Amino acid sequence: MSLCVLEEETFHRCCQLLLERSDQLRDGWSWEPVQGSQEGYLKKTALRSVVINSSSLWDRVGTGSHTSCRSWPDRQQQEKKQSGLVDADIIKGDTDDDGDYEDDGVCTVSEGSSQVLQCEYHILYSCSYCTPVLYFRAFTLEGRSLSLEEVWSSVHPNLRLPLQNSPLSTITQQEHPLLGQPFFMLHPCRTEDFMRPVLKAAEDQNRTVNYVLLWLSVVGPLVGLDIPLKYSIPQPQ
């Protein structure tokens, strides 16, 4: 594999390694083959608690208590720096001079504003871009699909505007290439822009990395899919 081009064979090997680690961690990833073809995709479903008020949204995978907007990204960024996983904020550089996030406030939660979504995430290989692509969809527990506007509103305010203007491009609605159903996706057209420096750093340090896991640690949190830090801890032989 060249520095940024991910061959399909390497993609499948990275997926297999991710699946093996997911099984160890009981993290819920599975490989879904497409009937009548040799193609398939990684899949995970998760419940996501979404809290909305008049001006902001704060979401976490699973359920949780009232949380400071600043504490979550600060803690995640520090832990991921130590573990070798990459945070999207490293890519977009959305910090002030002291390294803190610009939003120091606490997101207030209005009573009755919380709802639980069932989210379904798929990772496919793009032959056009030679990269993984994240497809996803979300439903309320009553079975209603979220609109594109609702999906955008579910992106944390600290990430929403930078996401719309960053190398991570944008969230769009597309037909799932293997299922023929409407899904949302993070467009892969500029994946190389944010993966190149990360892969170059790993190469300079002679570190072996799982491209798919590294990429997922960047794009997943943008749509509520956090990657446990335990993925980065080597297992004893």
N, C-alpha and C positions, 0 to 999 in steps of 0.2 A: 504493500500500500504506500502511495506517495504521501506527502505530508498531509494533504487535505482531501484527496480523492479516496472515497471508501468503495472498494470493490464489493460486489454483491456477496461473493463467497466470504469475505471478511465480515460483512454485516451479519451473515447467518452465524458465523463463529462467535462474534461478540454477543449476539442474542442468546446463544446457547450458554455462554458463560454467565450472562445476566440471569437466565432462568435457573441455573444451578444455584446461584447465590440467593435468588428469590426463594427457592424451595427451602434453603437452609434457614432463611429469616422468616419464612411463612408470610411473604409480602404479597402474594396473590397474583403474580404475573404468570401467564400461560401462553403457549404457542397455539394459534388457531389456524389449521390448514384450510385451504379453500378447496371444496369438493370439486373433483374433476381437473385439478391442476396441481402443479408442484409449488405453487405460491402459498404464502401464509403471512401472518403478522403476530406481533406480540400484543397481548390484551390484558388489561387490568380494569376492574370496576372498584369504585370506592364511594363511600358516603362523604359528602362535603357540607359542612354547616356554614351557611352564608348569612351574614348579618348586614342589613341595609338600613341606613337612616337617610335623612333628607339630602345630605351632602357627601357622604362617604360610605365605603364598604370595607368591612374587615372580615376575611374568611380564613378558615383553617381546615385542613383535612380532618374529618372526624368531628367530635364535639369538644368543646372546651369552655373555659370561663372567660370573663372580660379580660382583655389583654391590651397592653400599651402598643400603639402602632410602631413605636421605635424599638421596643425590646426584641421583637421577633426578628427583623432583618439584621439588627446589630449582632444578635447571638448567632444566627444562622451564618452570617458572613465570617465571623471569627472561627466558628467550628469547622466550616468548610475550608478555610485557609489552612487550618491545621491538618485536615484529613486528606487534602488533595482534590476534593470535589470543587467544582467551579460554581460561583454564584453569579447570577445574571447581572448583579450590580457591579461586579468587577468589569463586565463588558461595557456597560453604559456609563460607568463613572458617575453615578448620581449621588454624590456626597458633597458635603461642604468642606471647608478647609481643614476642619478637625477630624474628618473621616466619618462624621455622623450624618445621618439622614436629615434632609431638610425639614421633614415633618416631625416635629418634636411633640406634637399634641397627642392626646389620648382619644381614640375613636369612641364616642359615646354610643350606647346601644339603646334604641327606643324599645319600649316594651312591645312584644308581639311582632318585632321586625325580623325575627330569625326564621329561616326555613332550611330544611335539609334537602340536598340534591343528591341524586344518584348519577355519578359521572362514569363514563366509559371511555377509556383511553386505548388507542391503537397505535402501534409503531410499525410503519411500513418502510420498505426501501424504495427510493425514487431512482429509477434508471436514468431519468433526464438530468437530475442534479447530482447523482452518485452520493446521496446523503440519506440518513433516516428522515422520516417525516412523521410528525405527531398529529394524528387525527383524534378528535374527541367529540362527545355529545353529552348533554346533561338534561335530566328530567327532574321534575318535582316528584314527590312520593305519590302524587295523584296521577302521574303518568304524562303530564304536559311537558312538551319539549320547550327548552329555552330558545328565545329568538337571538339573533346576532347582537341586537342592542343589549339584551339582558346578559349575554356572555361578556360583552365589553364592560358592562357595569360591574361584573363580578371580579374584574381584575383589580387588585389592590391599588388605591390612589397613588401610592409611591411608585408604582410600576406602569400604570396605564398610559400616561403621556409619553414617558421614555420608550415604552414598547411601540407606540404608534410612530415614533420617529427614530428608532434604533436599527442597527443591523439585523435585529431579529425580525424586522419587517412587520407583518401585521397578522391579525386573525381574520380569516376569511371563511366563507361557507362554500364547500365544494362537494361534489359527488365522491363518495368513497370509491377508489379505483377497483377494489376487489369485490365489494358488496353492492355497489350501485345504489347506495342509500345516502341521503344528505347528512353530512358531518361538518363540523368546524375543523379548521386546520391552522397550524402555524406555518406560514408559507416558507419554503426552504431556500428561496432564491439567493439569499445572502448568508447562508449557513457558513460558508467558507470564511467570511469576514470575521466572525467571532471565534471560529474553531482554529484558524491558522495560528494565532499567537499562543493559544493554549497547547496545541500539539507541538509547536516549535519549542516551547519551554520544557515540555516533557522529553523531547528529543535531546535537548541540550543537557538535561539531567540524567540521560540514559534510563528514563523510567518507562516501563511498559504500561500502556493505558488501554482501557476498553473504550473505543471510540463511542459506541452507543451509550454506555453509562455516563461518560464524560459529557456528551452532548445533552443527554436527558437531564443531567444535574443543572444545566443552564436553562433549558426551555420548559421543563416540567413545572417548576414553581410558579411560572407566569400564569398558568391555568389551574392552579390549585393542586398540582401533583408534586409533592415533596419526595425527595429521595433520601431514605434513611442513611445516616452517616456510617452505619455498620457495613454498607456496601464497600466502603473504601478500606476497611480493616482486613488485611491479609489473613487467610485461614491457615492454621497449622497443617503442615504436610503429614 
